[in-house]
Amino acid sequence: MARLGSTRDLKQKLYSPGGRGEVEIVGAHAITAGDLYHYLIGASWWSVIGVISAGFLLANLLFAVAFVLTDGIAGARPGSFSDAFFFSVQTMGTIGYGIMSPKNLAGNVLVTLESLAGLVGLAVATGLVFAKFSRPKARVIFSRVAVVAPRDGVPMLMFRIVPKPRWRGKPFGRSTISTWFAVVLRHSSSPGPRSIR
């Protein structure tokens, strides 16, 4: 990392000409299926409900197609996609009204697979909803201005935080905030990384 000559040089690197902050994230990758959980934890409730509903409908549509192709439902109209879809919903939801049932080996295998998929899907959805409900919320306010100043000859980012009052107009009272973070620095003049806490 090259040493910056002045605070002005640093400001020019941190901000674009329009005054909007620019941050370059090095080594980050695009959101993948493995990151879907972390994306949904931070997403809005409507997004989470939409993804869970879409997954439920998609799984039932796929199983309905499989039921129609195997002709595996007794009590359903022959070739009826709607009967197969609603039988799939009843199977995944473990409802089972008793009018339709699997009639051959393929139907029984599909019901077994769908029951397993339904149990796993319910567990994942329940875990996701619980994680969103129990996610802690930081009740702190960060300063609008951060300062970059040298510390040991290396530019450091400094900012202030204060406790956020629970109700507007109420005083802070006896609030305490403990901050902790670790920064690993690599500097051209030092042989290896060092940690500051």
N, C-alpha and C positions, 0 to 999 in steps of 0.2 A: 504494500500500500504506500503510495507516494505521500510525502508530507506536504500539507497544504501551506502555501506561503502566508496567507492572511485570512482574517475572518471574511473579507470580501470574496476571496476565492472560494471559500467554503459555501457562502451564501449563493454564489453563482452556480455551484454544483448541486445544491439542495433545491433551488427554486428555478422554475422556468421563467422566461421573460414576462409572462402574464401574471406572475405572482402565485400561481398554483403550485403546491408542493409536488415534487416528483420523487418517487422512491423506486429504485430498481431492485427487484427481487431476483437474486442469483440462485440458481439451482432448484427453483420451485418447478413443479410439474403440474400439468393440467389435472382438473378434477376427474378421477376415475371412479369405477364402481366401488373400490375400496374406500374412497373418500365420501361416498354417499351418506354414510352414517353421520360423519362430522358436518357435512353440508346440511343435513336435515335437522341436526341439533340446533344449528344457528338460524335455520330458515323460519319463516312465519308459520303460524299454526295452520293457515289456509293452505300453504304449500305442503305441509306434512299430511294434512287430511287428504289433499289432492293426490299425493303420491301413494298413500295407503289405499285409497279408493281405486286408483288406476291399476295398482298391482292386483287388487282383489278381482276387479273386472277382467283384466287380462288373463289371469290364471283361470278364471271360470270360463272365459271364451275358449282358451286352448283345450281345457278338459272337455268342454261341450263338443268341440270339433272331433276330439278323439272318441267320445261316446257315439257320435253320429257315424263316424267311419267304421267302428267296430260293431255297431248295432248291439250295444251291450246293455240296453235298458229295457226291462220288462215293464209293461204298463204305459209306455210312451208311444205316441203315434209314430209310425215308421218314417224315418228320415226327418223328423221334426227337430229343427235346431232349437226352437224355443223350449220344447220339453227337455232336451238335453242340457240346455243352459240352466234352466231352473232346477233340474235334478243335480247339476253340478253345484249350484249355490246351496242347495239343501245338504249335499254331502259335505262341502267344505265348512259349512256352518254347523255341522252335526245336528241338523234338524230332523230329517228323515220322517216325513209324514206317513209313509207306508204305502202310498199309491204306486210309486215307481221304485224299482229295485234292480240291482244288477242281475242279468239273466245268463251270462256265460263267463268263461274264464277271463276273457279280455275285460269284460265289465267289472269283474271282481278285482282284477289287478289295478285297473284305473281308479276304482273306489279306494283301494288301499293307498295308492300313491297320492290321491287327492286328499285323503284324510291326513296323511303325513304332512303334505304341503300346507294344509290348513292349520294344523297344530304349530308348525314352525312359523308360519306367517303371523299367527296370533301372538306367539311368544315375542317375535321381533317387533311387531307393532306395539305391544304392551310395554316392552322395554324402552322403545323409542319415546313413547308418550310419557312414561315415568321419568325418563332422563330429562325430558324437556321441562316437566313440572318441577323436578328437584334441582335443576341447574341453579347454582348460586348466582346472585346478581351483585356486582360490585357497586356499592353505594358511595362512590367517590366522584369528585369533579376534578378534571384535569385542567390545568391552566391553558388559556388560549394561546399563549406564547411560550415557546420552548427556546432555550438559550443554548447555543453551541459556544463553548469556551474551552481554552486549553487546560488540561490537567496533566501534569508531568510531561508537558510538551506535546500532548496528543489531544486533538479536538474531541470533546465529550458533549453528549446531549444531556441537558439538564432541564427539568420541569418541576412544577409544583402540583401537589394534589391536596385536596381537603375533603373531609367527610361531607357527604351529601345529606342534608336534613330530610327526614322522612315526610314531614309536612311543610308546606310553604309557609314562610313567616315565623317558623319556630326557630329558636336559637339552637346552635350545635350542641350545647351542653358540654359534657365531659367526654368528648369523642377521642378515640385513639386509633391511629392507623399505623400499622407496621408494614413497611415495604421491604421487599427482598427481591433482588434479581442478581443474576450472574452475567457477566459479559466476558467473552473470550476475545482477547485482542491479539492480532498479529501485526507487528510493526517492523518496518524495515531495519530498525536499529537493534531489535531484540532477537535473540537466537530462536525462540519458540514462543508459543502462546502463553499468556498469563491471564489469570482470573482476577477480577475485581468484584468484591461483594459489598 
